[in-house]
Amino acid sequence: MNRYKIMLVDDEPDILDLLEKALNIEGFYNITKIDNGISTVITCKEIQPDIIILDVMLPDIDGYEVCK
């Protein structure tokens, strides 16, 4: 089992679910799903993911601001 911490960020639940299923098939299970930018920034500081798959069009702050 992979121990990489992955964060998926998108405001579309169907996209989050699809990405999670695809990653599970490839053996990745330590996945955090988030649907807005502010929660992403807060959670990222807490769990320190190894990789983030980030949508740039989020409802509160865009993905570019999240990256900053």
C-alpha positions in Angstrom: 0.0 0.0 0.0 1.2 3.5 -0.9 1.8 5.9 2.0 1.8 9.1 -0.1 -0.6 11.7 1.2 -2.7 13.1 -1.7 -5.0 16.1 -1.6 -7.7 16.5 -4.2 -9.3 19.9 -4.5 -12.3 20.6 -6.7 -15.8 22.1 -6.2 -17.4 19.4 -8.2 -18.1 16.3 -6.1 -18.3 14.0 -9.1 -14.8 15.0 -10.2 -13.4 14.4 -6.7 -15.0 11.0 -6.6 -13.8 10.0 -10.1 -10.2 11.1 -9.2 -10.3 9.2 -6.0 -11.5 6.0 -7.7 -8.8 6.3 -10.3 -6.1 6.8 -7.6 -7.5 3.9 -5.6 -7.2 1.6 -8.6 -3.5 2.6 -8.8 -3.0 1.8 -5.1 -3.3 5.2 -3.5 -5.6 5.3 -0.5 -4.4 8.2 1.7 -6.5 10.8 0.0 -8.1 14.0 1.3 -10.9 15.6 -0.7 -11.6 19.3 -0.3 -14.1 21.5 -2.1 -12.9 25.1 -1.5 -9.7 27.1 -1.4 -9.7 28.3 2.2 -10.1 24.8 3.6 -7.4 23.7 1.3 -4.9 26.2 2.7 -5.8 25.3 6.3 -5.7 21.5 5.8 -2.5 21.6 3.7 -0.7 23.1 6.7 -2.1 20.4 8.9 -1.5 17.2 6.9 1.4 18.4 4.6 0.4 16.3 1.5 3.0 14.9 -0.9 1.0 16.0 -3.9 -2.0 18.3 -4.5 -4.3 18.0 -7.5 -5.9 21.5 -7.6 -8.7 23.0 -9.6 -8.0 26.6 -10.5 -11.7 27.7 -10.5 -12.8 27.4 -6.9 -15.8 29.2 -5.4 -14.0 31.2 -2.7 -10.4 31.8 -3.8 -8.9 30.5 -7.0 -6.3 27.8 -7.2 -3.6 30.3 -8.0 -4.1 32.1 -4.7 -4.2 28.7 -2.9 -0.7 28.0 -4.4 0.7 31.3 -3.1 
